[in-house]
């Protein structure tokens, strides 16, 4: 991806996924992407440029491996540390394609947990 990959690109990616809504249940400073009412991405809007992050749902073994293998992935901020990771969006070492894959994976995990009749 490009050097300018940040929260705006993550929000655009989330908005482009089927049945996704952008909500602000924690106030105007935090965007929460939901699919059929279930959270799959949390993006702080008040973080200074250069320290932007996104918090995403992961399968526990996948999350453990990501945290272990990538300095820019941490256990989920204010979330269940086994099921969520917080991913830095800025920095030379950040793999933007992996961030895109993680957003889509988070969405897919949430969709898979929905009753069949509610899945987009």
N, C-alpha and C positions, 0 to 999 in steps of 0.2 A: 504494500500500500504506500501511501505518501507520507511525508513528514508531518502533514497537517492533520493526521488522524487523531481525533479526540472525541470529547463527549457529544458534539453535534453529529458526528458520523455514526456513533453508537446509537443515538436517539433516532436517526434516520433509518438505520438498519432495523431497529426494533419496530418502528412504525410501519415498515414495509412487510412485516410478517403477518400472516392471516389472523384476523380476529383480535388484534392487539389494540390496547388502549393506553394512553399516556395519562397517568393520574398523579395527583399531588397530595396523598393522604397525610404526609408528614410536614406539610407546609410548602410554600412556593420554592424553597431552596433545594428540594429533592424530587427528581422525576422518577416515577415508578412505572415500569412497563409491565402490563398484565395481559394475559391471554385468558379469556373467559373468566375474568375476575381473580385469577391466580398470578402472583408475582413471579417474574422470571428475570428481571433486571432492575437494579437500583442505581441511579446516577445522581451524585451530588452536583447541583448546579452552582453552588457557591464556592467550590474549590478553586483556588487560583490557577491560572493557566500554567501548565507545567507539572501540576500535581493532580490532574484529573484521574478519576477512577470509575470503575463500574463493578458492582457486586452481582455475581451470577450464581445460579444453582448448578451443582455438579453432583455426579455420583461419587460417594465417599472415596473409593479407591483412586478415582481419577483426580479428585481434589487433592488428596495426599501426594500423589505423584507430581502434580503441577506445583504445589507449594515447595516440595523438595527440589524440583529441577529448575525452577525459574525464580530468580530473586524479585521479580516484579509481580509475582502472585503471592498473596497472603491469605490466611484463613479469613473468612467473611467477617467484615466489620459489623458489629452489633447483630450478628446472625448466628445460626447454628454452625459451628466451625467444621462439622463433618459434611454438611450439605451445601455450603456456600463458600465462595472465594471472592476476594476483592482483588481486582486486576488493575494495575497501573496502566494508563494509556500513553504516557509520555516516557521518553528515555531511549537511548540508543539501542539498548538490548531488547526492547519490547518487540515481539513478533506480531505485527498487526493482523496478519492472516490468521494466526492462532486466536487472537482476540475475537475476530469475526466468527471463527468456528466455535468458540466458547459461548458467544451470544446465541448462536443458532442451536447449539447443544442444550443450553439452558432452556430455551423455548421448547425444544423437542421433549426434554425431560418433563416439563410441566404439562405439556399436551398429553404425553403418554400416561400421566396420572389422572387425567380427566375421564369421567364416564364416556363411553363411546358416543353416546348421543350428543354430547357437548363438544366433541373434538371438531376443530375447524378442518 
